[in-house]
Amino acid sequence: MNGHKQPQDEVLVIMVPLPAQGHLNQLLHLSHLIITSYGLPVHYAGSALHNHQAKLRLHGWNSQSSAKIHFHDLQLPSYTSPLPNTDNSVHFPAHLQPLFDASVHLRQPVFQLVQQHSAKFRRVVVIHDSLMTSVVQDVKDIPNAETYIFIPISAFTFFFHSWDSIEQKPFPLDDSDVLNSIPTNDGCFTPEIINLGKYQKECMGFESGWLYNTSKVIEGKYIQLLKKLPPNDKIKHFVVGPINPVETKTNNEEHRHMCLQWLDKQEKDSVIYVSFGSTTSMTDEQIMELALGLERSTQKFIWVLRRADTADVITGSDEVRKLQLPEEYEERVKNRGMVVKDWAPQLEILQHPSVGGFMSHCGWNSCIESFSMGVPMAAWPMHSDQPRNAFLVTSILKTGTLVRDWIHRDEMVSSSTIENAVRKLMASAEGEGMRKRAAELGDAVRASVAKGGESRLELDSFISHITR
């Protein structure tokens, strides 16, 4: 921005995330990216608790850019927050539903926030999670404000979700192999979250464009297909990902996580990183099988062992202490394995040269971070978009192997199945091929976000558009 412009000539960006870790994280990354690369003022609107959570868990950016983001602590109505249930037939984190339902009531405070700033800025640009569309619907009544939907899932998964919902298909699809073998959505969602999604979709249609946290080098074909779907063909699409930092630097050695110091002592590509994100809880029996599978694989590993987030991660984190490992397990594996029982710096772990594989639930954050760091995956989807993301990783991009097929999702995954998947990824010729393809994809993804790269040009185009 030109330093001589008056505040009323400026453009303000307001982020409105869904209050779940994977969603908070993406829009906070985008906030940093816009501030550090373009110098636009960015405000981030959520509850005090979830703003704190987002800041607490963010890594890969320096504190100067964090200090420039203006956080608005909005008041959520009260809600009851049950603990995560590990034994549901649907593994979707239904315990977060009361929080999602409460977040719908941010409509009035978000409107007031935008209205208040519309008097001070030439234009207010609201970037909101697709599941927060109903919250920002009144922004269309503010003449100098416009909204953009942020798509927090893969273009592949988003396209096939959209395609499934269309009765009269608008064009033939030449992906018959994919159509015949893509996992179903059975077991992915609860009726409550499906209804919330439908409500958000009904509110769509006033937005000025869509932003995608993906790169055309990963799934350009599915971006093109999404653009062809009516009424998407009439709006602007900006493919700006990955928005996470692709190079992380820790200035202070003292503040490096202990697992990074452990990784420094290991050989290149020798360690598998095991983490199932913030919304997965395994049964005690499944944790035992995973522990034994990792041990018997004889491969080096870092395993982040935690329960799913509660709606309040700040006071609800004691649950992890109740997780049981086999007796003397950590003593037995101490020379080649590390169990981390708190939040871990995933980007820095994936970037570390010693890490040669990632066992993951295949949430989109984890997938795109893995792509951008060039790390192949052992895919173990649990719910939501994860089965289709896992299909993208293993069958389309061929940068990973399945631990468990989605059709067997209700079965316990045995220690021998886990052992075989780890060995396949980390210690076989087939795994070496996946590692090579993942490294090539990582190079292409990082080039796409560098100056002059395709994703960077898309973000330049978006910024030019909103500052027009």
C-alpha positions in Angstrom: 0.0 0.0 0.0 1.1 3.5 -0.7 2.2 5.1 2.6 0.6 8.5 1.6 -2.9 7.1 1.5 -5.3 8.1 4.2 -7.0 5.4 6.3 -10.4 6.0 4.6 -8.7 5.0 1.2 -7.5 1.7 2.6 -8.9 -1.7 2.3 -9.5 -3.7 5.5 -9.6 -7.5 5.6 -11.7 -9.3 8.3 -11.4 -13.0 8.8 -14.3 -15.0 10.1 -13.2 -18.6 10.9 -15.2 -21.6 12.1 -14.1 -22.3 15.7 -12.4 -25.7 15.1 -8.6 -26.0 15.1 -8.1 -26.9 11.4 -10.3 -24.0 10.3 -8.9 -21.4 12.8 -5.4 -22.4 11.7 -6.0 -21.9 7.9 -7.4 -18.4 8.2 -4.7 -17.3 10.7 -2.1 -18.5 8.2 -3.8 -16.4 5.5 -3.9 -13.4 7.8 -0.1 -13.6 8.3 0.4 -14.1 4.5 -1.6 -11.0 3.6 0.1 -8.9 6.3 3.7 -9.9 5.6 3.4 -9.9 1.8 1.0 -7.1 1.0 0.8 -4.9 4.2 -3.0 -4.8 4.3 -4.6 -4.4 7.8 -6.1 -7.7 8.9 -8.7 -8.3 11.7 -9.5 -11.8 13.0 -13.0 -12.2 14.5 -13.8 -15.1 16.9 -14.5 -15.8 20.5 -11.8 -14.9 23.1 -11.2 -18.6 23.7 -10.8 -19.6 20.1 -8.6 -16.5 19.2 -6.4 -17.6 22.1 -6.3 -21.2 20.8 -5.4 -20.1 17.3 -2.6 -17.9 18.5 -1.3 -20.5 21.0 -1.0 -23.2 18.4 0.3 -21.3 15.4 3.9 -21.8 14.3 6.1 -21.0 11.3 5.5 -17.2 11.5 7.5 -14.6 13.4 6.0 -12.7 16.3 6.2 -9.4 14.5 3.5 -10.4 11.9 1.3 -11.9 14.7 1.5 -8.5 16.6 0.0 -6.8 13.5 -3.2 -8.9 13.4 -6.1 -7.2 15.3 -8.1 -9.9 17.2 -11.7 -9.2 18.0 -13.0 -11.3 20.9 -16.7 -11.7 20.1 -19.2 -13.1 22.7 -20.5 -16.6 22.0 -23.8 -17.6 23.6 -23.3 -20.3 26.3 -23.3 -23.9 25.2 -22.7 -27.3 26.9 -19.5 -29.0 25.8 -19.4 -32.8 26.2 -16.1 -34.7 26.2 -15.0 -36.5 23.0 -16.5 -40.0 22.7 -14.1 -42.6 21.4 -16.8 -45.2 20.8 -19.1 -43.6 18.3 -19.9 -45.6 15.1 -19.5 -42.2 13.4 -16.1 -40.8 14.3 -17.1 -37.2 13.4 -16.4 -35.0 16.5 -20.0 -34.6 17.4 -18.9 -33.2 20.8 -18.1 -30.0 19.0 -21.6 -29.6 17.5 -22.9 -27.4 20.4 -20.0 -25.0 19.7 -20.8 -25.0 16.0 -24.4 -24.3 16.7 -23.4 -21.4 19.1 -21.1 -19.9 16.4 -24.2 -19.4 14.1 -25.2 -16.7 16.6 -22.2 -14.5 15.8 -24.3 -13.1 13.0 -25.2 -9.8 14.8 -21.7 -9.1 16.3 -20.0 -9.8 13.0 -22.4 -7.5 11.1 -21.8 -4.7 13.7 -18.0 -5.2 13.4 -18.1 -4.9 9.6 -20.5 -1.9 9.7 -18.4 -0.1 12.3 -15.2 -0.5 10.1 -17.0 0.3 6.8 -17.2 4.0 8.0 -13.4 4.1 8.4 -12.2 2.2 5.3 -12.8 2.6 1.6 -13.7 -1.1 1.4 -14.1 -3.9 3.9 -13.3 -7.4 2.6 -14.7 -10.3 4.7 -13.1 -13.7 4.1 -15.1 -16.4 5.9 -15.1 -20.1 6.3 -17.6 -21.8 4.1 -19.4 -23.1 7.3 -19.8 -19.5 8.5 -21.7 -18.2 5.5 -24.9 -17.6 7.5 -22.9 -15.5 10.0 -21.8 -13.0 7.4 -25.0 -12.9 5.3 -26.0 -9.4 6.4 -22.7 -8.0 5.1 -24.3 -7.8 1.6 -26.4 -4.8 3.0 -23.2 -2.7 3.5 -22.4 -0.9 0.3 -18.6 -0.8 0.6 -18.2 -4.4 2.0 -17.8 -7.7 0.1 -17.4 -11.3 1.1 -15.3 -14.2 -0.1 -15.9 -17.8 0.8 -12.8 -19.6 2.0 -12.8 -23.3 1.0 -10.9 -25.2 3.8 -11.0 -28.6 2.1 -9.3 -30.1 -1.1 -10.7 -29.1 -4.5 -10.9 -32.9 -5.3 -13.1 -33.6 -2.3 -15.1 -30.4 -2.7 -15.8 -31.1 -6.4 -17.1 -34.7 -5.7 -19.2 -33.5 -2.8 -20.8 -30.9 -5.2 -21.1 -33.5 -8.0 -22.8 -36.0 -5.7 -25.5 -33.4 -4.8 -26.4 -32.6 -8.4 -29.3 -34.7 -9.8 -29.0 -33.5 -13.5 -25.3 -33.7 -14.2 -24.3 -30.6 -16.2 -21.6 -32.3 -18.3 -20.1 -35.8 -18.7 -17.2 -36.7 -16.4 -14.4 -38.7 -17.9 -13.2 -39.9 -14.5 -15.1 -43.2 -14.5 -12.2 -45.0 -12.6 -12.4 -42.4 -9.9 -16.2 -42.4 -9.8 -16.2 -46.2 -9.4 -13.6 -46.3 -6.6 -13.9 -43.1 -4.7 -15.0 -43.7 -1.0 -18.6 -42.9 -0.2 -19.6 -40.4 2.4 -21.1 -43.1 4.6 -19.9 -42.8 8.1 -18.3 -39.4 7.5 -20.7 -37.0 9.0 -23.5 -36.7 11.6 -27.0 -35.6 10.6 -26.5 -32.4 12.6 -23.4 -31.3 10.7 -25.0 -32.2 7.4 -27.9 -29.9 8.3 -25.6 -27.1 9.3 -23.8 -27.5 5.9 -27.1 -27.4 4.1 -28.1 -24.2 5.9 -24.8 -22.6 5.0 -25.3 -23.6 1.3 -28.8 -22.0 1.3 -27.2 -18.7 2.5 -24.7 -18.6 -0.4 -25.0 -16.6 -3.5 -24.0 -13.1 -2.4 -20.2 -13.7 -2.2 -17.8 -12.0 -4.6 -15.6 -15.0 -5.0 -14.0 -18.2 -3.6 -10.5 -18.7 -2.2 -9.0 -22.2 -2.2 -6.3 -23.5 0.1 -4.7 -25.6 -2.6 -2.4 -25.3 -5.5 -3.1 -26.0 -9.2 0.0 -28.2 -9.2 -1.7 -30.5 -6.8 -5.2 -30.6 -8.2 -5.6 -28.2 -11.1 -7.9 -30.6 -12.9 -10.5 -30.4 -10.1 -10.3 -26.6 -9.8 -11.2 -26.5 -13.6 -14.1 -28.9 -13.0 -15.4 -26.8 -10.0 -15.2 -23.7 -12.2 -17.4 -25.4 -14.8 -20.2 -26.3 -12.3 -23.1 -23.9 -12.4 -23.4 -21.4 -10.8 -19.7 -21.4 -10.0 -19.0 -20.4 -13.6 -20.2 -16.9 -12.8 -17.9 -16.1 -9.8 -14.2 -15.4 -9.3 -11.9 -18.2 -8.1 -8.6 -17.7 -6.5 -6.3 -20.7 -5.9 -3.9 -19.3 -3.3 -2.5 -22.3 -1.4 -0.7 -23.6 0.4 -1.1 -20.8 2.8 1.0 -22.4 5.5 4.7 -21.3 5.5 6.7 -23.7 3.3 9.9 -22.8 5.2 9.9 -22.5 8.9 12.7 -20.9 10.9 13.1 -21.0 14.6 15.3 -18.1 15.7 15.7 -19.2 19.3 17.3 -22.7 19.8 16.1 -22.7 23.4 12.5 -22.7 22.3 12.8 -25.5 19.8 10.5 -28.4 20.7 12.4 -31.4 22.3 11.3 -33.7 19.4 13.2 -31.5 16.9 16.3 -31.9 18.9 15.8 -35.7 18.9 15.2 -35.5 15.1 18.5 -33.7 14.7 20.3 -36.9 15.8 18.5 -39.2 13.2 19.4 -40.1 9.7 17.7 -38.6 6.6 14.2 -39.9 5.9 14.5 -42.4 8.7 11.6 -41.3 11.0 7.8 -41.7 10.5 5.8 -38.9 12.1 2.4 -40.2 13.5 -0.3 -37.7 14.3 -4.1 -37.8 13.9 -5.0 -34.2 14.2 -7.2 -32.3 16.6 -10.5 -34.1 16.1 -9.6 -37.8 16.4 -10.0 -40.0 19.5 -9.0 -43.6 19.4 -10.2 -46.3 21.8 -7.7 -47.6 24.3 -7.6 -50.9 22.4 -6.7 -49.2 19.2 -4.0 -47.1 20.9 -2.5 -50.4 22.1 -2.5 -51.9 18.6 -0.9 -48.7 17.2 1.8 -48.8 19.9 2.6 -52.4 19.2 2.5 -51.9 15.4 5.0 -49.0 15.6 7.2 -51.0 17.9 7.2 -54.2 15.8 7.9 -52.2 12.6 11.4 -51.6 13.9 11.2 -48.1 12.2 12.0 -44.9 14.0 9.0 -42.8 14.9 7.6 -39.7 16.6 4.0 -40.3 17.8 1.8 -37.4 18.9 -0.6 -39.1 21.3 -3.6 -37.0 22.4 -7.3 -37.1 22.7 -9.5 -35.0 20.4 -9.8 -31.4 21.3 -12.6 -30.4 23.6 -14.6 -27.3 22.7 -12.3 -25.6 25.3 -8.7 -26.7 24.6 -7.2 -24.4 27.2 -8.8 -26.1 30.2 -9.8 -29.4 28.6 -6.3 -30.8 27.9 -5.9 -33.0 30.9 -7.6 -35.9 29.2 -4.4 -36.9 27.5 -2.9 -38.1 30.8 -5.5 -40.9 30.9 -4.2 -42.4 27.7 -2.7 -45.8 28.4 0.3 -47.2 26.6 1.6 -50.8 27.0 3.6 -51.3 30.2 7.2 -49.9 30.0 6.5 -49.1 26.4 8.4 -45.7 26.3 11.4 -47.4 28.0 11.4 -50.2 25.4 11.3 -47.8 22.4 13.4 -45.0 23.7 16.3 -45.5 21.3 14.2 -45.2 18.2 10.8 -43.8 19.2 9.4 -40.8 20.9 5.9 -40.3 22.3 4.8 -36.6 22.5 1.8 -36.0 24.7 1.1 -32.4 23.9 0.7 -30.1 20.9 3.6 -30.6 18.5 5.1 -28.2 15.8 3.9 -30.2 12.9 5.2 -27.9 10.1 8.7 -28.0 11.6 8.6 -31.8 12.1 7.5 -32.4 8.5 10.2 -30.0 7.2 12.9 -31.8 9.1 15.2 -33.9 6.8 15.1 -36.9 9.2 11.3 -37.3 8.6 10.6 -39.6 5.7 6.9 -40.4 6.2 3.7 -39.2 7.9 1.0 -41.5 9.3 -2.1 -39.2 9.3 -5.9 -39.0 9.4 -5.6 -37.0 6.2 -7.3 -33.8 7.4 -6.7 -31.2 4.7 -4.3 -29.2 6.8 -2.1 -32.2 7.3 -2.3 -33.2 3.7 -1.4 -29.8 2.3 1.4 -29.4 4.9 2.7 -32.9 3.9 2.6 -32.0 0.1 4.4 -28.7 0.7 7.2 -30.4 2.7 7.4 -33.3 0.2 6.6 -36.1 2.7 4.7 -39.2 1.7 1.8 -40.4 3.8 0.4 -43.6 5.5 -3.3 -42.6 5.2 -5.7 -43.6 8.0 -8.9 -41.5 7.5 -11.4 -41.2 10.3 -14.3 -38.9 9.3 -15.4 -35.8 7.3 -13.4 -35.1 4.1 -10.6 -37.4 5.2 -11.5 -40.6 3.2 -11.6 -38.7 0.0 -8.4 -36.8 0.8 -6.8 -40.2 1.5 -8.0 -41.3 -2.0 -6.4 -38.2 -3.5 -3.1 -39.0 -1.8 -2.9 -42.7 -2.5 -4.8 -43.2 -5.8 -4.5 -39.9 -7.7 -1.2 -38.4 -6.6 0.3 -41.7 -5.5 2.3 -40.1 -2.7 1.1 -42.5 0.0 -0.3 -45.8 1.0 -3.6 -46.7 2.9 -3.3 -48.1 6.4 -7.0 -49.0 6.4 -9.5 -48.9 3.6 -12.6 -46.9 4.3 -15.0 -49.8 3.8 -13.4 -51.4 6.9 -13.7 -48.3 9.0 -15.7 -50.1 11.7 -13.0 -52.7 12.3 -10.1 -52.5 14.7 -6.8 -51.9 12.8 -4.5 -54.7 14.0 -0.9 -54.1 15.0 0.3 -56.3 12.1 -1.6 -54.1 9.6 0.0 -51.0 11.1 3.4 -52.7 11.1 3.0 -53.6 7.4 1.9 -50.1 6.4 4.8 -48.5 8.2 7.3 -50.9 6.7 5.8 -50.4 3.2 6.1 -46.6 3.5 9.5 -46.5 5.2 11.4 -49.6 4.2 10.4 -50.8 0.7 11.1 -50.0 -2.9 7.4 -49.1 -3.3 7.7 -46.6 -0.4 10.8 -45.2 -2.0 8.8 -44.5 -5.1 6.2 -42.7 -3.0 8.9 -40.7 -1.3 10.4 -39.7 -4.7 7.0 -38.6 -6.1 6.2 -36.7 -2.8 9.6 -34.9 -3.0 8.9 -33.8 -6.6 5.4 -32.6 -5.7 6.9 -30.7 -2.8 9.4 -29.0 -5.1 6.5 -28.0 -7.4 4.3 -26.8 -4.6 7.0 -24.6 -3.1 7.8 -23.2 -6.5 4.1 -22.3 -6.9 4.1 -20.1 -3.8 7.5 -18.4 -4.6 7.5 -15.0 -6.3 6.2 -15.5 -9.9 4.8 -19.0 -9.1 1.3 -19.9 -10.0 -0.2 -19.8 -6.5 1.6 -16.5 -5.7 0.2 -14.9 -8.9 -3.3 -16.0 -7.8 -2.8 -14.3 -4.5 -1.4 -11.2 -6.2 -4.5 -11.3 -8.4 -6.8 -11.5 -5.4 -5.1 -8.6 -3.6 -5.2 -6.5 -6.8 -8.9 -7.3 -7.1 -9.8 -6.3 -3.5 -7.7 -3.2 -3.6 -9.0 -2.1 -7.1 
